[in-house]
Amino acid sequence: MSVSTAQPSSIRTYALRLRPGDDLRQQLLAFVAQHQLKAATVLTCVGSLTTATLRLANQSGPTVYQGHFEIVSLVGTLSVNGSHLHLAFADSTGRTLGGHLLDGNRIYTTAELVLGVLDEVDFRRETDPVSTYQELVVYPAKPAGKKVTSPKK
């Protein structure tokens, strides 16, 4: 197994509900900013959408779907230093689609979420030399008054 960085952490949770018309991604990022979360994850999310906006695999731009959809999964990492979220949703026939969550996912009736916060780590995005994308790097949380050094690769 090849793991570039790994740090242990305990977890605490927030439970929240988004309301009709809310933008799923914008509200999550606003919550992260409001609470200054440095490392969090989506533990669960159920709800519905009237508009779903995703970046599909190997596509550069957004794909927008209009209708009534059930959220069947939302996963990812959240941080004031950058977030990475994937959404899967199903239409009325059960057809399921998924991809990278973008702005423009509008709540139909509700989105019920539980977020896990890892207080002992700090999620950051750094350019990966192989993928050339901004990828997750996990640092120990910075104790007050101490400098954190880069993890060994």
Contacts in CASP RR format, 6 or more apart in sequence:
PFRMAT RR
TARGET T0000
AUTHOR 0000-0000-0000
METHOD contacts of the structure
MODEL  1
MSVSTAQPSSIRTYALRLRPGDDLRQQLLAFVAQHQLKAATVLTCVGSLT
TATLRLANQSGPTVYQGHFEIVSLVGTLSVNGSHLHLAFADSTGRTLGGH
LLDGNRIYTTAELVLGVLDEVDFRRETDPVSTYQELVVYPAKPAGKKVTS
PKK
4 137 0 8 1.000
4 151 0 8 1.000
4 153 0 8 1.000
5 137 0 8 1.000
5 138 0 8 1.000
5 139 0 8 1.000
5 151 0 8 1.000
5 153 0 8 1.000
6 138 0 8 1.000
7 120 0 8 1.000
7 121 0 8 1.000
7 138 0 8 1.000
7 139 0 8 1.000
7 140 0 8 1.000
7 151 0 8 1.000
8 120 0 8 1.000
9 39 0 8 1.000
9 118 0 8 1.000
9 119 0 8 1.000
9 120 0 8 1.000
9 121 0 8 1.000
9 141 0 8 1.000
10 118 0 8 1.000
10 119 0 8 1.000
10 120 0 8 1.000
11 116 0 8 1.000
11 117 0 8 1.000
11 118 0 8 1.000
12 116 0 8 1.000
12 117 0 8 1.000
12 119 0 8 1.000
13 43 0 8 1.000
13 114 0 8 1.000
13 115 0 8 1.000
13 116 0 8 1.000
13 117 0 8 1.000
14 31 0 8 1.000
14 35 0 8 1.000
14 114 0 8 1.000
14 115 0 8 1.000
14 116 0 8 1.000
14 117 0 8 1.000
15 112 0 8 1.000
15 113 0 8 1.000
15 114 0 8 1.000
15 115 0 8 1.000
16 31 0 8 1.000
16 112 0 8 1.000
16 113 0 8 1.000
16 115 0 8 1.000
17 110 0 8 1.000
17 111 0 8 1.000
17 112 0 8 1.000
17 113 0 8 1.000
18 24 0 8 1.000
18 27 0 8 1.000
18 107 0 8 1.000
18 110 0 8 1.000
18 111 0 8 1.000
18 113 0 8 1.000
19 107 0 8 1.000
19 110 0 8 1.000
20 107 0 8 1.000
20 108 0 8 1.000
20 109 0 8 1.000
20 110 0 8 1.000
21 50 0 8 1.000
21 106 0 8 1.000
21 107 0 8 1.000
21 108 0 8 1.000
22 106 0 8 1.000
22 107 0 8 1.000
22 111 0 8 1.000
23 103 0 8 1.000
23 104 0 8 1.000
23 105 0 8 1.000
23 106 0 8 1.000
23 107 0 8 1.000
24 49 0 8 1.000
24 74 0 8 1.000
24 87 0 8 1.000
24 101 0 8 1.000
24 104 0 8 1.000
24 105 0 8 1.000
24 106 0 8 1.000
24 107 0 8 1.000
24 111 0 8 1.000
25 85 0 8 1.000
25 101 0 8 1.000
25 102 0 8 1.000
25 103 0 8 1.000
25 104 0 8 1.000
25 105 0 8 1.000
26 103 0 8 1.000
26 104 0 8 1.000
28 42 0 8 1.000
28 78 0 8 1.000
28 83 0 8 1.000
28 85 0 8 1.000
28 113 0 8 1.000
29 78 0 8 1.000
29 83 0 8 1.000
31 37 0 8 1.000
31 115 0 8 1.000
32 40 0 8 1.000
32 78 0 8 1.000
32 79 0 8 1.000
32 80 0 8 1.000
32 83 0 8 1.000
33 80 0 8 1.000
35 117 0 8 1.000
36 80 0 8 1.000
37 78 0 8 1.000
37 79 0 8 1.000
37 80 0 8 1.000
37 115 0 8 1.000
37 117 0 8 1.000
38 79 0 8 1.000
38 80 0 8 1.000
38 81 0 8 1.000
38 121 0 8 1.000
38 122 0 8 1.000
38 123 0 8 1.000
38 141 0 8 1.000
39 77 0 8 1.000
39 78 0 8 1.000
39 79 0 8 1.000
39 117 0 8 1.000
39 118 0 8 1.000
39 119 0 8 1.000
39 121 0 8 1.000
39 122 0 8 1.000
39 123 0 8 1.000
39 138 0 8 1.000
39 141 0 8 1.000
40 77 0 8 1.000
40 78 0 8 1.000
40 79 0 8 1.000
40 115 0 8 1.000
40 116 0 8 1.000
40 117 0 8 1.000
40 118 0 8 1.000
40 123 0 8 1.000
41 75 0 8 1.000
41 76 0 8 1.000
41 77 0 8 1.000
41 78 0 8 1.000
41 115 0 8 1.000
41 116 0 8 1.000
41 118 0 8 1.000
42 74 0 8 1.000
42 75 0 8 1.000
42 76 0 8 1.000
42 78 0 8 1.000
42 85 0 8 1.000
42 113 0 8 1.000
42 114 0 8 1.000
42 115 0 8 1.000
42 116 0 8 1.000
43 114 0 8 1.000
43 115 0 8 1.000
43 116 0 8 1.000
44 112 0 8 1.000
44 113 0 8 1.000
44 114 0 8 1.000
45 71 0 8 1.000
45 73 0 8 1.000
45 74 0 8 1.000
45 111 0 8 1.000
45 112 0 8 1.000
45 113 0 8 1.000
45 114 0 8 1.000
46 70 0 8 1.000
46 71 0 8 1.000
46 111 0 8 1.000
46 112 0 8 1.000
47 70 0 8 1.000
47 71 0 8 1.000
47 107 0 8 1.000
47 108 0 8 1.000
47 109 0 8 1.000
47 110 0 8 1.000
47 111 0 8 1.000
47 112 0 8 1.000
48 68 0 8 1.000
48 69 0 8 1.000
48 70 0 8 1.000
48 71 0 8 1.000
48 107 0 8 1.000
48 108 0 8 1.000
48 109 0 8 1.000
48 110 0 8 1.000
48 111 0 8 1.000
49 67 0 8 1.000
49 68 0 8 1.000
49 69 0 8 1.000
49 71 0 8 1.000
49 89 0 8 1.000
49 105 0 8 1.000
49 106 0 8 1.000
49 107 0 8 1.000
49 108 0 8 1.000
50 66 0 8 1.000
50 67 0 8 1.000
50 68 0 8 1.000
50 69 0 8 1.000
50 106 0 8 1.000
50 107 0 8 1.000
50 108 0 8 1.000
51 64 0 8 1.000
51 65 0 8 1.000
51 66 0 8 1.000
51 67 0 8 1.000
51 104 0 8 1.000
51 105 0 8 1.000
51 106 0 8 1.000
52 64 0 8 1.000
52 65 0 8 1.000
52 69 0 8 1.000
52 87 0 8 1.000
52 89 0 8 1.000
52 97 0 8 1.000
52 105 0 8 1.000
53 62 0 8 1.000
53 63 0 8 1.000
53 64 0 8 1.000
53 65 0 8 1.000
53 102 0 8 1.000
53 103 0 8 1.000
53 104 0 8 1.000
53 105 0 8 1.000
54 62 0 8 1.000
54 63 0 8 1.000
54 65 0 8 1.000
54 87 0 8 1.000
54 97 0 8 1.000
54 98 0 8 1.000
54 99 0 8 1.000
54 100 0 8 1.000
54 101 0 8 1.000
54 102 0 8 1.000
55 61 0 8 1.000
55 62 0 8 1.000
55 63 0 8 1.000
55 99 0 8 1.000
55 100 0 8 1.000
55 102 0 8 1.000
56 63 0 8 1.000
56 97 0 8 1.000
56 98 0 8 1.000
56 99 0 8 1.000
56 100 0 8 1.000
57 99 0 8 1.000
62 102 0 8 1.000
64 104 0 8 1.000
65 89 0 8 1.000
65 91 0 8 1.000
65 97 0 8 1.000
67 91 0 8 1.000
68 91 0 8 1.000
68 92 0 8 1.000
68 108 0 8 1.000
69 89 0 8 1.000
69 90 0 8 1.000
69 91 0 8 1.000
69 108 0 8 1.000
70 89 0 8 1.000
70 90 0 8 1.000
71 87 0 8 1.000
71 88 0 8 1.000
71 89 0 8 1.000
71 111 0 8 1.000
72 88 0 8 1.000
72 89 0 8 1.000
72 90 0 8 1.000
72 96 0 8 1.000
73 86 0 8 1.000
73 87 0 8 1.000
73 88 0 8 1.000
74 85 0 8 1.000
74 86 0 8 1.000
74 87 0 8 1.000
74 88 0 8 1.000
74 101 0 8 1.000
74 113 0 8 1.000
75 85 0 8 1.000
75 86 0 8 1.000
76 83 0 8 1.000
76 84 0 8 1.000
76 85 0 8 1.000
76 86 0 8 1.000
77 83 0 8 1.000
77 84 0 8 1.000
77 85 0 8 1.000
77 123 0 8 1.000
77 136 0 8 1.000
78 85 0 8 1.000
78 115 0 8 1.000
78 123 0 8 1.000
79 122 0 8 1.000
79 123 0 8 1.000
79 124 0 8 1.000
79 125 0 8 1.000
81 122 0 8 1.000
81 123 0 8 1.000
81 124 0 8 1.000
81 125 0 8 1.000
82 123 0 8 1.000
82 124 0 8 1.000
82 125 0 8 1.000
82 134 0 8 1.000
84 100 0 8 1.000
84 125 0 8 1.000
84 136 0 8 1.000
85 100 0 8 1.000
85 101 0 8 1.000
86 98 0 8 1.000
86 99 0 8 1.000
86 100 0 8 1.000
86 101 0 8 1.000
87 98 0 8 1.000
87 99 0 8 1.000
87 100 0 8 1.000
87 101 0 8 1.000
87 105 0 8 1.000
88 96 0 8 1.000
88 97 0 8 1.000
88 98 0 8 1.000
88 99 0 8 1.000
89 96 0 8 1.000
89 97 0 8 1.000
89 98 0 8 1.000
90 96 0 8 1.000
90 97 0 8 1.000
119 141 0 8 1.000
120 140 0 8 1.000
120 141 0 8 1.000
121 138 0 8 1.000
121 139 0 8 1.000
121 140 0 8 1.000
121 141 0 8 1.000
122 138 0 8 1.000
122 139 0 8 1.000
122 140 0 8 1.000
122 141 0 8 1.000
122 142 0 8 1.000
122 148 0 8 1.000
123 136 0 8 1.000
123 137 0 8 1.000
123 138 0 8 1.000
123 139 0 8 1.000
124 136 0 8 1.000
124 137 0 8 1.000
124 138 0 8 1.000
124 139 0 8 1.000
125 134 0 8 1.000
125 135 0 8 1.000
125 136 0 8 1.000
125 137 0 8 1.000
126 134 0 8 1.000
126 135 0 8 1.000
126 137 0 8 1.000
127 133 0 8 1.000
127 134 0 8 1.000
127 135 0 8 1.000
128 134 0 8 1.000
128 135 0 8 1.000
137 150 0 8 1.000
137 151 0 8 1.000
138 151 0 8 1.000
139 148 0 8 1.000
139 150 0 8 1.000
139 151 0 8 1.000
140 148 0 8 1.000
141 148 0 8 1.000
142 148 0 8 1.000
END
